Amino acid sequence: MLNIVLFGPPGAGKGTQSEKLVEKYGLVHISTGDVFRGLDPESDLAKLAKSYSDAGNLVPDEITIKILESEVSKYPKAKGVVYDGFPRTRAQAEALDVFLRGKGTGVTMMLSLVVSEDELKQRLLSRAEVSGRKDDADIGIIENRIKNYNKDTAPVAGFYKSQDKLFEIEGVGSVEAIFDSLCIAIEQLQD
């Protein structure tokens, strides 16, 4: 089973690249952002998750883990999964390892998209114009998301580096060039 953690700060291109990986390798795409946005907006869980994300903060681990385990369980025959935006903390990474081990598998690799903060800000502001996402239109929220990423999420790369599963990929360039770099890393690991 090919389980890829596609990693990087907000605006790094995880969603774009996930779609391409899903198509090429026949994987399931699980995006925490999409899962949270897909919750019944009237549910208590959706309101709670939204209260955190609207401020640019991470949804607490126990909520995120519970939702992700439920989402992964919907695909028992999957050839693999691209985890987009998860795990975001070391506790989530450890919980994912335990959960996947219970299913007889594990994380194959973390592909980390490396993009400068200035580029991220420009991408998010541009995305806001197209998507209408309020969290992408407010520079204060963007800066808070990047700050939280650097403080809470970026250290997760060290968790996978210690397992020799971290592959850093330059996240600036054409969509196709970045995708080619991701595929090279995947195929080298599978050989």
N, C-alpha and C positions, 0 to 999 in steps of 0.2 A: 504494500500500500504506500502511495506517495503522499505524504503529509508535509505540506510546505507552509511555513510561517512567512508570509510576505510582510516585511517590516519597513518602517520608515515613518518620518514625521507627517503631520497633516499636510496634504498637498504634494506628497512625494510621487504620487502616481500609482499607488497601490491598487485602486479600483480599476483603473485603465489596464494595468498589466495583469491583474487577476483574471479579467475577462478573456484575455488572450491566452493565458495559461490554461484556463478551464477548457477553452476550445481545442487547443493543441493536444492536451494530455488527457482529456475526458474526465476532469476532476469536478468536484462540487466546490462552489465558491461560498464561503461563509464570512460575511462582513459584519462585524459587530455594529457598525453604524447603520447598515441596512436592516439588521435584525431589530435594533432598538427603534428605528423609524417605522418599522413594519408592525410594531405592537399596536394593539387596539388603543387608540389615543385616549379613550375614556377609562382604561384600566389603571389601577393604582400603580402597577409596576411601570407602565409607560410614563405616567406623570412623574414618578420618582426619577426614572432614568433621564427624562427630559429636563428636569430641574437641574441636574448635574451638567448635562451636555450643553444646555443653553448658556451656562456661565463659562463654558470652556474647560470644565473640570471632568475628571474621570468618574465614571459610574463605579461605585464600590465593588471590590472583588467578588464578594459573595453573591451579589446580584448578577454580575456579568458571567461568572462561572456557571451558575444555575441555568441561565438563559442559553449559553453556548452548548452545554451538555445536552439540553433538550433539543437544540437545533441539529447538532451532529447526529443524534439518535434517529432523526428522520430519514437518514440515508445509510441504512445498514449494509447495502451492497455497493457502496461507492468504491471506485478504484483509488480514490484519494481525495484529499481536501486541501484547498488553498485557504488558509486562515488569514484574513485581511483585517488588520486592526486588533488582533488578539494573538497572543497575550500582551497585555499592556503593563503588567507588573510582574515581578519575580514570583509572587504568590500565585498569579494566574498561570505562569509558565509551569510551576511545580504542579498545580492542579491539573493542567492539561496533560502533563506526563503521566500522572497517576490515572487519569481518566482513560487515556489511550492505551496504557499498559493493561488496564482491565479489559480492553477490547482486543488484546493480543497484537498491538501495533505501537507505534511511537512517532514522534516528530522526525521526519527524514532530514530536514534542513531548514535553516532560516536564511532567506534572501533579503538582505537589508539594502534598501534604496538610499543612497547618500546624496543629499541635496542641501545647498546652502540656505540659511534662514532668509536672506533677501529674496532668493528665488521662490521659496515657499510662500512668502507673503504676497508676491506678485501673482503666483498661481492661484492662491485662495481668493484674492480679490477678483481676479478674472473669472474664476469658477462661480462666484456669487452672482455675477452679471448673467450667467447662463442658467444656473440652477435655481436661483432665488433663495438659496440657503442663507438664512440670517446670520448663522454663526461664521460664514465665510465673508460677510460684508462689513463686519465691524473689526477694525484694526486692533482695538483693545482686546477683543475676544480672541482674535488670531494670535496675538502676542502671548496671551495667557495659555492658549492651547500649546503653543511651541514651548513656552516655559515649563508647563506641566509635562510635556513629552520629554524634554531634556532632563527634568528632575526625576520623574517616576518611570517613564517608559524606556528611554534610551539604555538604562542599565540592564534591561532584559537581554540585550545583545550579549553581554558578558556571560549570562547563564548558558546560552547556546554555544558561545565561543569555548567555554570550558568543556563542552561535549564535542568539540570539533565539528559543529554543525552550522557555524556562521560563515556566510559568504556575502561580502560587501560588493554591491554593484553600483556603478556611477549612474545616478538617477537624472542626469541632465543630458539632453541630446534628443534625437528623434525617438518617437514611441517605438519604432521598429528596431533601432539600434539598441535601445535599452532592453527590449524583448529578446533580441538575439543574445545579449549578454546573460540574461536570465536562463535562457535555454541551454547555453553552453555550460553554465554551472550545474544545471540539472542533469544534463547528459553525461558530463564528466563524472558525476557522483554515481550514476546508474551503470557506468561501464565497469 
